[in-house]
Amino acid sequence: MTFEQVAKSGSFSSAARQMKKSQSSVNMAMSNLELELNITLFERTPRQVRLTPEGKVLWEYVKTILERCQAFDQRVAAFNQQIESHVSLAIELPYVTIVNRHGFNRHLRVI
């Protein structure tokens, strides 16, 4: 996220290098964001940018959102972890047909 990189680095050029974008595209993105929100997010000097009070408020919200997204990703990953175990059963051939017919074969491997 462009705003995040600029806020962290304190520089449009540094943020651009980190994101492998041009400095002008980063500057334009931040200018467009400021226009959209109708606030000034950065105090610009020739060598650096600093967050304005409004920019600091937005930065706090952005950090919270990013932390929650990361926590969500971790929870989803935990749900997606599957514990796999193997059970061997010896069943007669007619019962294999019944197992297959009812769809249990998704969970069983016939050897």
C-alpha positions in Angstrom: 0.0 0.0 0.0 1.5 3.3 -1.1 0.3 5.3 1.9 1.8 2.8 4.3 5.2 2.8 2.5 5.4 6.6 2.5 4.3 6.9 6.1 6.9 4.3 7.2 9.8 5.7 5.1 9.1 9.4 5.4 10.0 9.8 1.7 8.3 9.5 -1.6 11.5 8.4 -3.3 12.3 5.7 -0.7 8.7 4.4 -0.8 8.9 4.3 -4.6 12.2 2.3 -4.5 10.7 -0.2 -2.1 7.6 -0.7 -4.2 9.5 -0.7 -7.5 7.5 2.3 -8.8 8.4 5.7 -10.0 8.6 8.6 -7.6 6.1 10.5 -9.7 3.5 7.7 -9.5 3.9 7.5 -5.7 3.5 11.3 -5.4 0.5 11.3 -7.7 -1.1 8.5 -5.8 -0.7 10.4 -2.5 -2.0 13.6 -4.1 -5.0 11.8 -5.4 -5.7 10.3 -2.0 -5.4 13.7 -0.4 -7.9 15.1 -3.0 -10.3 12.2 -2.5 -10.2 12.6 1.3 -10.1 16.4 1.1 -7.3 16.6 3.6 -3.5 17.1 3.6 -1.8 13.9 4.8 1.8 15.0 4.5 4.0 18.0 5.2 6.3 18.1 2.2 9.9 19.3 2.4 12.6 19.0 -0.2 14.1 15.9 1.5 11.3 14.3 3.4 7.6 14.1 4.2 6.0 14.0 7.6 2.5 13.1 8.5 0.1 15.9 9.3 -2.2 15.4 12.3 -4.8 14.2 9.9 -2.2 11.9 8.3 -1.4 10.5 11.7 -5.1 9.7 12.4 -5.3 7.9 9.0 -2.0 6.0 9.7 -3.4 4.7 13.0 -6.5 3.4 11.2 -4.4 1.9 8.4 -2.1 0.1 11.0 -5.2 -1.3 12.7 -6.7 -2.5 9.5 -3.4 -4.1 8.4 -3.0 -5.9 11.8 -6.5 -7.2 11.6 -6.0 -8.4 8.0 -2.9 -10.3 9.1 -4.7 -11.8 12.1 -7.5 -12.9 9.7 -5.0 -14.5 7.4 -3.5 -16.4 10.3 -6.9 -17.6 11.4 -7.9 -18.7 7.9 -4.5 -20.5 7.6 -5.3 -22.3 10.9 -8.7 -23.4 9.6 -7.1 -24.7 6.4 -4.6 -26.8 8.1 -5.8 -30.3 7.8 -4.8 -33.1 10.2 -4.4 -36.2 8.1 -4.5 -39.6 9.6 -4.7 -43.0 8.0 -7.0 -45.9 9.1 -6.8 -49.3 7.6 -10.0 -51.3 7.3 -10.5 -54.8 5.9 -13.9 -55.1 4.4 -15.4 -57.6 1.9 -15.9 -56.6 -1.7 -19.7 -56.1 -1.6 -19.3 -53.5 1.2 -16.8 -51.6 -1.0 -19.6 -51.1 -3.5 -21.9 -49.7 -0.8 -19.1 -47.4 0.4 -18.6 -46.1 -3.2 -22.3 -45.7 -3.8 -22.8 -43.5 -0.8 -19.8 -41.2 -1.5 -17.7 -42.3 1.4 -14.9 -43.2 -1.1 -13.9 -39.6 -1.0 -12.5 -40.2 2.4 -11.3 -43.8 1.8 -8.7 -45.4 -0.3 -9.3 -48.9 -1.5 -6.2 -51.1 -1.6 
